Amino acid sequence: MGAREPESETSFTCALCGFESRIDYIGNRPPWAPSVVFRERAYILRDPTNAATNHPLCIGASCSVWVVCAAPACSLFYTRRLCVACQTRTEIRLELPAELRKG
């Protein structure tokens, strides 16, 4: 398991669980949804279930080490993206509210 960026700008792979997806955009302001601004540089997909709405879906983002998906088993976003490994670091745990601390 190692830190890695997506294989291309059209695909995403979670470094922790192996989830793979195509992506439409990397950044925080998807050009097709000008009113949406993510608080992180995210890997974004247009909503595949409703093409008419064009809603952006955050598939994942980078923590300080990994590119991880947004699934609760792999990461959370508090003030920045934190993978499950980073969440266990003492200095990080102290920053989190009690309800977000794991273990």
Secondary structure as GFF3:
##gff-version 3
##sequence-region A 1 103
A	DSSP	beta_strand	11	13	.	.	.	ID=ss1
A	DSSP	beta_strand	20	22	.	.	.	ID=ss2
A	DSSP	beta_strand	25	27	.	.	.	ID=ss3
A	DSSP	beta_strand	42	46	.	.	.	ID=ss4
A	DSSP	beta_strand	56	62	.	.	.	ID=ss5
A	DSSP	beta_strand	67	69	.	.	.	ID=ss6
A	DSSP	beta_strand	75	77	.	.	.	ID=ss7
A	DSSP	beta_strand	81	83	.	.	.	ID=ss8
A	DSSP	alpha_helix	84	87	.	.	.	ID=ss9
A	DSSP	alpha_helix	90	93	.	.	.	ID=ss10
A	DSSP	three_ten_helix	98	100	.	.	.	ID=ss11
###
